[in-house]
């Protein structure tokens, strides 16, 4: 475990370069070179965004039911879609879990939190964190994901969702692909913050926060009601002209994007260990902080939300202290309001 600057042990087994900074296009004045570099990096082949786009084209080319079949809701093609999604998330989340945690082929060098997953704890279904995570991913998550996909494929086939081809409008086809990642993070930021309020957190989102230390299966481990909210961003496609590739790319940000971002590792190392290994960028330390501290980092590094509402945690000890002060101030405010109401009640009596 690394040492902090003052010689004490840090709470992280590994952390990326700190402090974390949000995307350069969120800062003023604009820095065109920094923005171009950032956007270029996010679309590189060894990044999750490129991987999700490649999977989206692959599904469209080889594993998508024909428009003739999807004109009617029929169990046959819907089950094919369900099975494909089940296999896909099992290969991605399950493969990463086996490689990183069961076989330990990469060691703990890039692992954010080296503590073991929860076992023999009543808070989890089956008393086991990983088993609960697998169940919630493969049963309700894949079911909801498939339901939204089936709805959109039916809507495309019947003209209820405006559709295009690359030949119809190549410029919009490409521009919309570029918009989808930002749309996904903005949508996630907004609904995620709302899920941290009152009953929504207590009865729904708290299921996901059982995972203080996360792994690949944790990304989609949540209450089924939250799955409905998470995947419903595809309703945008009822308003804007799109192609099935756009649908799949949007769905991939949740279906495999969540397992990739919750791996608990900063990168997957590729190639022989004796050589300098290539890094497939995954994990999300910004979101790992959210799972540890809860009241921070509701969005992503490409979302303006956290800096707008003062909940951005940059991963440093100074960020820890700022979060503690904020919690203390909120607690003091609640105590003052409670005392005020009690005094008013006493006066009225």
C-alpha positions in Angstrom: 0.0 0.0 0.0 1.5 3.4 -1.0 2.5 6.1 1.5 0.9 9.4 1.7 3.1 12.6 1.5 3.2 12.8 5.3 4.4 9.2 5.6 1.1 7.7 6.7 -0.7 4.9 4.9 -3.3 5.9 2.3 -6.7 4.3 2.1 -6.0 3.2 -1.5 -3.9 0.3 -2.7 -3.5 2.2 -6.0 -4.6 5.6 -7.2 -4.0 7.2 -10.6 -2.3 10.6 -10.9 -4.0 13.0 -8.6 -5.7 15.4 -8.3 -8.4 14.3 -10.7 -9.6 16.9 -13.1 -12.8 17.0 -15.1 -12.6 17.1 -18.9 -10.9 20.3 -20.3 -14.0 21.2 -22.4 -15.8 21.9 -19.0 -13.3 24.7 -18.1 -13.0 28.3 -19.1 -11.3 29.8 -20.9 -11.3 27.0 -23.5 -8.0 25.3 -24.4 -8.5 23.9 -27.9 -5.3 21.8 -27.8 -6.2 20.2 -24.5 -9.7 19.5 -25.6 -8.6 17.9 -28.9 -6.1 15.7 -27.0 -8.7 14.6 -24.5 -11.3 13.8 -27.1 -8.7 12.0 -29.2 -7.6 9.8 -26.2 -11.2 8.8 -25.4 -11.6 7.3 -28.9 -8.4 5.3 -29.0 -8.6 1.5 -29.7 -7.5 0.6 -26.2 -10.2 2.5 -24.5 -13.7 1.3 -23.5 -15.4 3.8 -25.8 -13.8 2.3 -28.9 -14.5 -1.2 -27.6 -18.2 -0.5 -27.0 -18.5 1.1 -30.5 -16.9 -1.9 -32.1 -19.2 -4.3 -30.2 -22.2 -2.2 -31.4 -21.2 -2.5 -35.1 -20.6 -6.2 -34.5 -24.1 -6.7 -33.1 -25.7 -4.8 -35.9 -23.8 -6.7 -38.6 -24.1 -10.3 -37.2 -26.5 -10.6 -34.2 -29.5 -8.3 -34.9 -32.8 -9.8 -35.9 -34.2 -8.6 -39.2 -36.8 -5.8 -39.5 -39.3 -8.3 -40.9 -39.2 -10.3 -37.7 -39.2 -7.4 -35.3 -42.4 -5.9 -36.8 -44.2 -8.0 -34.3 -43.4 -8.9 -30.7 -42.6 -12.6 -30.9 -41.0 -14.7 -28.2 -38.5 -16.2 -30.6 -36.5 -13.2 -31.7 -36.8 -11.5 -28.2 -35.3 -14.6 -26.6 -32.4 -14.5 -29.2 -31.7 -10.9 -28.2 -31.9 -11.8 -24.5 -29.5 -14.7 -25.0 -27.0 -12.6 -26.9 -27.1 -9.9 -24.2 -26.7 -12.6 -21.5 -23.7 -14.1 -23.2 -22.1 -10.6 -23.9 -22.3 -9.4 -20.3 -21.1 -12.8 -19.0 -18.1 -12.8 -21.3 -17.2 -9.2 -20.3 -18.0 -9.1 -16.6 -17.4 -12.7 -15.9 -14.2 -12.8 -18.0 -12.8 -9.8 -16.2 -13.8 -11.2 -12.8 -12.1 -14.6 -13.5 -9.0 -13.0 -14.9 -8.5 -10.3 -12.3 -10.0 -11.8 -9.1 -10.3 -15.6 -9.4 -7.0 -16.3 -11.3 -5.3 -13.1 -10.1 -3.3 -13.0 -13.3 -2.6 -9.3 -13.0 -1.9 -9.1 -9.3 -3.1 -6.2 -7.2 -0.7 -3.6 -8.6 -3.4 -1.5 -10.3 -6.3 -2.4 -8.0 -7.8 0.6 -6.2 -9.0 -1.2 -3.1 -7.3 -4.5 -2.2 -9.8 -5.6 0.4 -11.8 -8.8 -0.3 -15.4 -8.8 -1.4 -18.1 -9.3 1.2 -18.8 -12.8 2.3 -21.1 -14.2 5.0 -22.9 -10.9 5.3 -26.6 -10.7 5.7 -26.8 -7.4 3.8 -26.2 -9.3 0.5 -28.6 -11.8 -1.2 -27.2 -15.3 -0.6 -24.9 -13.7 2.0 -22.3 -13.1 -0.6 -21.4 -9.9 -2.6 -20.3 -11.6 -5.8 -23.2 -14.0 -5.9 -25.7 -11.2 -5.4 -23.9 -9.1 -8.1 -24.1 -11.9 -10.6 -27.7 -12.6 -9.9 -28.8 -8.9 -10.2 -26.8 -8.6 -13.4 -27.9 -11.7 -15.2 -31.6 -11.7 -14.2 -33.1 -8.2 -13.8 -30.4 -6.2 -15.6 -30.3 -8.3 -18.7 -34.1 -8.6 -18.7 -34.6 -4.8 -18.6 -31.9 -4.2 -21.2 -33.5 -6.7 -23.5 -36.9 -5.2 -23.0 -35.8 -1.7 -24.0 -33.9 -3.1 -27.0 -36.9 -5.1 -28.2 -39.1 -2.0 -27.9 -36.8 0.1 -30.0 -36.3 -2.6 -32.7 -40.1 -3.0 -32.9 -40.4 0.8 -33.1 -37.8 1.0 -35.9 -39.6 -1.7 -37.9 -43.0 -0.1 -37.6 -41.9 3.6 -38.2 -42.6 4.7 -34.6 -38.9 5.7 -34.1 -37.3 7.8 -36.9 -34.6 5.8 -38.5 -31.7 6.6 -40.9 -28.9 4.8 -42.7 -25.3 6.0 -43.1 -26.1 6.6 -46.8 -29.1 8.8 -46.0 -27.3 11.2 -43.7 -23.6 10.3 -43.1 -22.9 13.6 -41.2 -25.7 13.1 -38.7 -24.8 9.4 -38.4 -21.3 10.2 -37.3 -22.2 13.3 -35.2 -24.8 11.3 -33.2 -22.3 8.6 -32.5 -20.0 11.4 -31.0 -22.9 12.8 -29.0 -24.0 9.5 -27.4 -21.1 9.2 -24.8 -21.8 12.7 -23.5 -25.6 12.2 -23.5 -25.0 9.0 -21.6 -22.9 10.7 -18.9 -25.3 13.6 -18.6 -28.3 11.4 -18.3 -26.5 9.2 -15.8 -25.4 12.2 -13.7 -28.9 13.7 -13.5 -30.8 10.5 -12.6 -28.0 9.3 -10.3 -28.1 12.5 -8.2 -31.9 12.1 -7.9 -31.4 8.5 -6.8 -29.4 9.9 -3.8 -32.5 11.7 -2.4 -34.9 10.4 0.3 -36.9 7.2 -0.4 -35.2 6.8 -3.8 -31.9 6.1 -2.1 -33.3 4.3 0.9 -35.4 1.8 -1.0 -33.7 1.6 -4.4 -30.2 3.0 -4.9 -28.9 1.7 -1.6 -28.8 -1.7 -3.2 -26.0 -0.6 -5.5 -24.2 1.0 -2.6 -23.9 -2.3 -0.7 -20.8 -2.6 -3.0 -18.3 -0.3 -1.2 -15.5 -2.2 -2.9 -16.5 -2.9 -6.5 -15.7 -5.5 -9.1 -16.9 -6.2 -12.7 -20.1 -7.8 -11.6 -21.0 -4.7 -9.4 -21.6 -2.4 -12.3 -25.2 -3.6 -12.9 -25.9 -4.9 -9.4 -28.8 -2.7 -8.4 -32.5 -2.7 -7.7 -34.6 -3.7 -10.7 -36.3 -0.3 -10.5 -32.9 1.4 -11.0 -32.3 -0.8 -14.1 -35.5 0.7 -15.6 -34.2 4.1 -15.0 -30.7 3.3 -16.2 -31.6 1.9 -19.6 -34.5 4.3 -20.3 -32.1 6.8 -21.9 -32.8 5.0 -25.2 -36.2 6.7 -25.3 -34.3 9.7 -26.9 -34.3 7.6 -30.1 -38.1 8.1 -30.3 -37.3 11.8 -30.9 -34.1 11.9 -33.0 -33.4 10.1 -36.3 -31.1 7.2 -35.6 -29.7 3.8 -36.7 -29.6 0.6 -34.8 -25.9 1.1 -34.3 -26.8 4.2 -32.2 -29.2 2.1 -30.1 -26.6 -0.5 -29.5 -23.9 2.1 -28.7 -26.2 3.7 -26.2 -27.1 0.4 -24.6 -23.4 -0.7 -24.4 -22.7 2.3 -22.2 -24.7 0.5 -19.5 -24.7 -3.1 -20.5 -20.9 -3.5 -20.7 -19.8 0.1 -19.8 -20.9 -0.4 -16.2 -18.9 -3.7 -15.7 -15.9 -2.1 -17.4 -16.0 1.0 -15.2 -16.5 -1.0 -12.0 -13.6 -3.4 -12.4 -11.8 -1.9 -9.4 -8.6 -1.9 -11.5 -7.2 1.1 -13.4 -6.3 -0.9 -16.5 -6.1 -4.4 -18.0 -2.6 -5.2 -19.0 -2.2 -6.9 -22.3 0.7 -8.9 -23.7 3.6 -10.9 -22.2 4.7 -9.8 -18.7 8.3 -9.7 -19.6 7.7 -6.9 -22.0 6.2 -3.5 -21.6 2.5 -4.3 -21.6 -0.2 -2.4 -23.4 -2.9 -0.9 -21.2 -6.6 -1.3 -21.9 -8.0 1.6 -20.0 -10.9 0.6 -17.7 -12.0 1.2 -14.2 -13.0 4.6 -12.9 -11.3 6.0 -9.8 -13.6 9.0 -9.9 -16.6 6.7 -9.4 -14.6 4.5 -7.0 -14.4 7.5 -4.7 -18.2 7.8 -5.0 -18.6 4.2 -3.8 -16.3 4.9 -0.8 -17.7 8.3 0.3 -21.2 8.2 -1.3 -21.9 12.0 -1.2 -19.6 13.0 -4.0 -18.8 12.4 -7.7 -22.4 11.7 -8.8 -21.4 12.2 -12.5 -18.3 11.5 -14.5 -15.3 13.5 -15.5 -17.1 14.6 -18.6 -20.1 15.9 -16.7 -20.4 19.4 -15.2 -22.7 18.3 -12.4 -20.3 17.8 -9.5 -18.4 21.0 -10.0 -21.7 22.9 -10.3 -23.1 21.6 -7.0 -19.8 21.4 -5.1 -19.6 17.6 -4.9 -16.4 17.0 -7.0 -13.9 14.9 -5.1 -10.4 15.0 -6.7 -9.1 12.0 -4.8 -6.6 13.9 -2.6 -6.5 14.2 1.2 -7.6 17.8 0.7 -10.7 16.4 -1.1 -11.3 14.1 1.9 -11.2 17.1 4.2 -13.5 19.2 2.1 -16.0 16.4 2.0 -15.8 16.0 5.8 -16.4 19.8 6.2 -19.4 19.7 3.9 -20.9 16.8 5.8 -20.4 18.6 9.1 -22.0 21.8 7.8 -25.0 19.8 6.5 -25.3 18.0 9.8 -25.2 21.3 11.7 -27.8 22.8 9.4 -30.2 19.9 10.0 -29.6 20.1 13.7 -30.4 23.8 13.7 -33.5 23.3 11.7 -34.7 20.5 14.0 -34.1 22.7 17.1 -36.0 25.6 15.4 -39.0 23.4 14.7 -38.9 22.1 18.2 -38.8 25.6 19.7 -41.7 26.7 17.5 -43.7 23.7 18.5 -43.0 24.5 22.2 -44.1 28.1 21.7 -47.3 27.0 19.9 -48.2 24.8 22.9 
